[in-house]
């Protein structure tokens, strides 16, 4: 049995950040379990190719329950099965949750989750090409850029909305999310900047980080109030078990 101080299930957006941040401490051993594989497909990096990833081997290809508001139809829910998770297959729009949601959670008892509490972490994560201000950061791992494509139809759409009386907004992650404008994108030098690119790739050379790819975590073993193991197997191989457990530190 392999022993680790931390075992992270899923190399999606959160898993990549956790693996990178926890493995900064050379005195701990970190394992990251991912059902998919590395983000080596060209389509995961070329922004215009992202629709080709939907319903592919890199997509869990989920559906919602039948939705009353759509006449009982199911909604397609693309979810990434690859390093970076959905941040490796999505449309790269950079937009945060609404301020009212965070403040509502804090008011309901989620201490530390108000918008004022989480804003410093948003700013710390960013390397925004517009630079640093009250709402944005520079020098962080996640590159945020203005779109390179300025199609005249998109410009006409925005201008038409403004002429119809809608408020212009050039920053949907600033003071307000109301209005019309162009999104910023999680792209770096014209390529996708996923959570894998921003966080996981720089950490992969650390000797204290182990990544188990193409591996399914079957369950979490609980002893008392502590997780002590996570049996896993290769998703594309045999039924051979790959157990791993916290080291007891």
C-alpha positions in Angstrom: 0.0 0.0 0.0 1.3 3.4 -0.9 1.2 6.0 1.9 0.6 9.7 1.4 -0.1 12.7 3.6 -2.8 13.9 1.2 -4.8 12.0 -1.4 -6.8 14.2 -3.8 -9.5 12.6 -5.9 -10.0 14.2 -9.3 -7.5 16.4 -11.3 -10.1 19.0 -12.2 -9.9 22.7 -11.4 -9.9 22.3 -7.6 -7.8 19.1 -7.7 -5.0 20.8 -9.7 -4.9 23.8 -7.4 -4.8 21.5 -4.3 -2.1 19.3 -5.7 0.1 22.3 -6.6 -0.4 24.2 -3.3 0.0 21.2 -1.0 3.0 19.8 -2.8 4.8 23.2 -2.2 5.7 21.7 1.2 8.6 19.2 0.5 7.9 17.4 3.7 4.6 16.0 2.7 3.7 13.4 0.1 0.7 14.1 -2.2 -1.2 11.7 -4.4 -3.6 12.9 -7.1 -6.0 10.4 -8.6 -7.6 11.2 -12.0 -10.0 9.0 -14.0 -8.8 10.6 -17.3 -5.3 11.1 -18.6 -2.9 13.9 -19.4 -4.1 16.9 -21.4 -1.9 16.1 -24.4 -4.6 16.3 -27.1 -4.1 19.4 -29.3 -7.8 20.2 -29.1 -7.4 20.9 -25.3 -5.1 23.8 -26.0 -6.3 25.4 -29.3 -9.3 27.6 -28.2 -11.3 27.3 -31.5 -11.2 23.5 -31.2 -13.0 23.1 -27.9 -16.3 22.0 -29.4 -14.5 18.9 -30.7 -13.9 17.8 -27.1 -17.6 17.5 -26.3 -18.9 13.9 -26.2 -15.3 12.7 -26.8 -13.2 10.4 -24.7 -12.2 13.4 -22.7 -15.8 14.2 -21.7 -17.9 12.3 -19.1 -20.8 13.1 -21.4 -23.4 13.6 -18.6 -27.1 14.5 -18.8 -29.3 16.2 -16.3 -32.5 14.7 -15.0 -35.6 15.5 -17.1 -36.2 19.2 -16.7 -39.8 20.5 -16.3 -38.8 23.8 -17.8 -37.7 22.1 -21.0 -40.7 19.9 -21.6 -39.0 17.0 -19.8 -35.9 17.0 -21.9 -32.5 16.3 -20.5 -29.7 18.9 -20.7 -26.3 17.9 -21.9 -23.6 18.5 -19.2 -20.1 18.4 -20.6 -17.6 17.5 -17.8 -13.9 17.0 -18.4 -12.3 13.6 -18.0 -8.7 14.8 -18.3 -6.0 16.7 -16.4 -7.6 20.1 -15.7 -11.2 18.6 -15.7 -13.8 20.9 -17.2 -11.3 23.8 -17.4 -9.6 21.7 -20.2 -12.7 21.4 -22.4 -14.8 24.5 -21.6 -15.2 27.7 -23.6 -12.6 29.5 -21.4 -14.9 32.3 -20.3 -13.5 33.9 -17.1 -16.4 34.8 -14.8 -16.7 34.5 -11.1 -19.8 33.8 -9.0 -22.0 36.7 -8.2 -21.2 38.8 -5.2 -24.7 38.2 -3.7 -24.1 34.4 -3.7 -20.9 34.7 -1.6 -22.5 37.2 0.7 -25.6 35.0 1.1 -23.5 32.0 2.0 -21.7 34.1 4.6 -24.9 35.4 6.0 -26.2 31.8 6.3 -23.2 30.8 8.4 -20.4 30.0 6.0 -17.7 32.1 7.8 -15.0 33.3 5.5 -17.1 33.0 2.3 -18.3 36.6 1.8 -17.2 38.3 -1.4 -14.8 40.5 0.5 -13.3 37.3 2.0 -12.8 35.5 -1.3 -11.8 38.4 -3.4 -8.1 38.4 -2.3 -7.9 34.8 -3.5 -9.3 35.6 -6.8 -6.8 38.4 -7.2 -4.0 36.2 -6.0 -4.8 33.5 -8.6 -4.8 35.9 -11.6 -2.3 37.2 -14.0 -4.6 39.6 -15.8 -3.2 41.2 -18.9 -5.0 44.4 -18.0 -2.9 44.6 -14.9 -3.7 44.9 -11.2 -6.6 46.8 -9.6 -9.1 46.6 -6.9 -10.7 43.5 -8.4 -7.9 41.9 -10.4 -4.4 40.6 -9.8 -1.2 40.3 -11.8 1.6 37.7 -11.5 -0.6 34.8 -10.4 -0.6 31.4 -12.1 -3.9 31.8 -14.1 -3.6 33.9 -17.1 -6.7 36.0 -17.9 -6.7 37.8 -21.3 -9.0 39.8 -23.6 -10.2 37.8 -26.6 -8.0 38.0 -29.7 -11.0 37.6 -32.0 -12.8 40.8 -32.7 -15.4 39.6 -35.1 -17.5 42.5 -36.5 -20.8 40.6 -35.7 -19.8 40.4 -32.0 -19.1 44.2 -32.0 -22.4 44.9 -33.7 -24.3 42.7 -31.2 -22.8 44.6 -28.3 -23.5 48.0 -29.8 -27.0 47.0 -30.6 -27.6 46.0 -27.0 -26.2 49.4 -25.9 -28.5 51.2 -28.3 -31.4 49.2 -26.9 -30.7 50.7 -23.5 -28.5 48.0 -21.8 -25.6 49.2 -19.7 -22.1 48.8 -21.2 -19.8 46.7 -19.0 -16.2 46.0 -20.0 -15.5 43.9 -16.8 -17.9 41.2 -15.7 -15.6 40.5 -12.7 -15.5 44.0 -11.5 -18.0 46.1 -9.5 -21.0 44.7 -11.2 -21.9 41.8 -13.5 -24.9 43.6 -15.1 -24.6 44.9 -18.6 -23.2 43.9 -22.0 -19.7 43.6 -23.3 -17.0 41.1 -24.1 -15.8 38.4 -21.8 -12.3 37.9 -20.7 -10.9 34.4 -21.2 -8.5 32.0 -19.5 -6.0 32.1 -22.3 -2.2 32.6 -22.4 -0.6 33.7 -25.7 -3.6 32.6 -27.6 -3.8 29.1 -26.1 -6.0 27.7 -23.3 -4.8 28.3 -19.8 -6.6 25.5 -17.9 -6.1 24.6 -14.3 -3.7 21.9 -15.5 -1.6 24.4 -17.4 -1.7 27.0 -14.6 -1.2 24.8 -11.6 -0.5 21.1 -12.2 2.1 21.2 -15.0 4.6 23.4 -13.0 4.2 21.0 -10.0 4.6 17.7 -11.9 8.4 17.6 -11.5 8.2 17.7 -7.7 9.3 14.4 -6.2 6.6 14.5 -3.5 3.7 14.6 -6.0 2.4 11.4 -7.5 -0.3 11.5 -10.2 -2.3 8.3 -10.8 -3.9 8.8 -14.2 -6.6 6.6 -15.8 -7.5 5.5 -12.3 -10.9 5.3 -10.8 -11.4 6.0 -7.1 -14.0 3.5 -5.9 -14.7 4.6 -2.4 -13.2 6.4 0.6 -12.4 4.2 3.6 -13.4 5.9 6.8 -12.2 4.8 10.2 -13.8 6.8 13.0 -13.8 10.4 11.9 -10.8 10.0 9.6 -10.3 9.0 6.0 -7.6 6.2 5.9 -7.7 4.9 2.4 -9.0 5.2 -1.2 -9.0 2.0 -3.2 -8.6 2.7 -6.9 -8.1 0.8 -10.1 -6.9 1.6 -13.6 -10.0 2.7 -15.5 -8.7 1.2 -18.8 -7.0 -1.8 -17.5 -7.6 -4.9 -15.3 -9.2 -5.0 -11.9 -5.9 -4.8 -10.1 -6.3 -2.6 -7.1 -4.3 0.6 -6.5 -4.9 1.4 -2.8 -3.5 4.5 -1.2 -3.9 5.9 2.2 -2.9 8.9 4.3 0.4 8.2 6.2 -1.0 9.0 9.6 1.0 12.2 10.0 
